[in-house]
Amino acid sequence: MNIALIAHNNKQELMVQFCIAYCGIFASHTLCATSPTAQLVSEATGMKVEKYLSRNQGGVQQIAARIAYNEIDLVLFFADPQSPEYIEDMGLIARLCDQYSIPFASNVATAEVLILGLQRGDLAWRDIVNPKKKSR
């Protein structure tokens, strides 16, 4: 599965701790994230994370485009409700996830439910919706 990670500045440490806690699950999936989050998660866990622009330089829009092309299977967006960009960022990502039936978490509690569901195979239906190309 292709998993997108986004975190507002005040939530980046929480995202890092979450990724450390669930590194065993994340390790068998492909991760992408906005630049600072990708760097922090990669350094803390040793996992490869595809890096996009920072959130305020267009990284959210880059991930949004991948959602629109059905290239993302799960989005974890640890958003800061006090951030001035909260409504704009969350509105865009939440709307696209709803439109394309992408599982989406905007806080650590929901993210944990989705990650544990991913581990159990509850999100395997995404492989039917978004089949991965097999390399030859």
Helices and strands as residue ranges (DSSP letters): E 2-7, G 9-11, H 12-21, H 23-26, E 30-34, H 35-45, E 49-52, G 55-57, H 59-68, E 74-78, H 86-99, E 104-105, H 108-120, H 125-129
